[in-house]
Amino acid sequence: MGRKRQTENSRLGEHLQRRSGGIIELRFPIPPDVRHAFPNARGAPRALFIQSMGTTDVRLANDRADPIRADIKQRIARARSATSGDALAEYLRWLYRYETSKLGSATPKVTAEAARRRAMFGLDEDEGAEVVPHPSGGLAARLRAGMPRQIREDMEAGLERWHGATLFTTDPEKQVAVAGWAADFFFEQTIGTPPAADTPAYREVLDECLAVLQDAQTRKVDVREGLEPGKPLHPALNEAQVSTDGNEALTAEGRLTVRDYYERVFEPTLTKDGKRIGERSLPERAFAIERFIDLQGNKRLYQITKSDIWEFHDKLLRLPKTSELKDGWRQKPASEVLRAVDSGLKLGEPMSPKTVNKSLTAISTMLRYAEKRRHIKLNVAFGVRAEVQDDEEPGRPFEAAELNRIFQQPMFTGSMVGAEKRGRIKAGPVVVRDDAFWIPVVLFLTGARASEIVGLHCDDVVVDCEVPHFLIVENEYRRLKNPQSERMVPMHRYLIEAGFLTFAADRKKAGGRFFPAAKQEFTRDRRTGAMVPKSLANSPLMRQFNRTVLKRANATENRGSVKCFRNTFEEEAFNHIRDEEIRLRLTGRTIKNSSKVYKRRIPTDPEGRLLRLRTLKDAIDQMTFDKVDISRIRGIRKS
């Protein structure tokens, strides 16, 4: 059936198209190097994965396509990992051991097709080989039934000699007959499906398996003839267990691939025994590990070299910032983006050295853990860092003129909200003190991170006490960036004057999230395909504030965003609060003196908590923001 694009396609997700009859379908192009992992019903490689979503509704089609796309991307990643990493070499070593020794009950189960092929040549009777027998039985099994012992042994010896000779044939069809089972088994173990045989990737693996089977057959003959077995010829069978940097795998964990080590060994330690980790830390680490695998291969841990880490460093510095990738490039693998950039395509400004160092830190931290636990001998990532210029801006506060323009926007002083389309940004008589109004004001007067305020639970806003305050603690809606972020922040007197206590008391009656208008969004994890929550700091309400309110206030230059409220607060605190520890406790920064050892971030004793709140309240009220006019927000009329 013919397909044609319609105007609605602009709202469809990645690789979704609408048929001429209106039904939406997924048309996912399969890269040439992994088409062997996507055989069609006839076993031929697919260049395009097509599946109907069974609906004309765009939203429903997008929802149905999400898990399918995630599964396809996972299969592509597994297929590339199987051939680019050390998986094939490890499998070839297992294959050699399987063919030359009695493996006992630990032998992995092979498929019915593999069993059938081996049975045809009398190879399924090896002691200890656990197989699924073919229903009709093998030719050799039928011939052996009822034969005298001597004749049976002579026939088996003849079949073995024939099989051994066939292993060295140059006929492609005979090569598939004697070694195809081994290639099939490799792909079924690594990509989870029988491969398309008519592909270069399959032929390459078949040739490798054939060479190892030849080495195994040579050893069998040597042993049978009473000779000292020679050294196998295949490079994978002679591979030294030491990297070119002199690194070694000291335990079985050190021989795991990067992905397996991260998922099985390292990641579980990050949350073990109730250990808390920052809100963005886990996703960022997992993303960095996957990016390393994409750019450098899914190597075994001990095989990673210093050169691999520096090469990863160099590639990251050439990659564009993720925020600048448009037209579907953000969803593409980093390796594909890098090839486009290296070919001369301009996709955006390159990644900053600070961002590069985050990815390098994720790799180095994992390798340092492996070295510390004696899984590997060396941490080859030690000392590899991107150079950060001393004059690089760490993040800026809003200027006083910018703040005045921001708080003179119609959403704060009076708008046409409810009367006109997009009325919130048009001047008028209506002031609606809702979530969109209060969130920026609270950020300005607390210095908190956006996720900390947007993710508040109603129980975290304490108003019925001597010192009304915010409890910045971990809750069901978001984690904290680090342990130092846990704190109490008294409400600034300007916030109380603006009527926030009344708003808070009404909102707390409903329970749950304190600012529910900042909707929680979800994204699909590239590794697992599961839906995971996005940071609340990036909710649609916050994006709208950045892109609309700040833009209209001309406050977006030099990376101006909602984050600048925190820097503004810290600068004002520096100018008015002499005690550094109080400044650090208000903003949730690390306290570097011994005081942090003796003082809890939030005292458990009610009297001690009240004393702490009084001290913090006195300090925060010293911050007057004299150059910023928020009189309209505070409800003060100027004469």
Summary of the structure (lengths in Angstrom):
residues: 639
radius of gyration: 32.3
end to end distance: 74.4
largest distance: 117.9
contacts: 1897
relative contact order: 0.07
helix: 52%
strand: 8%
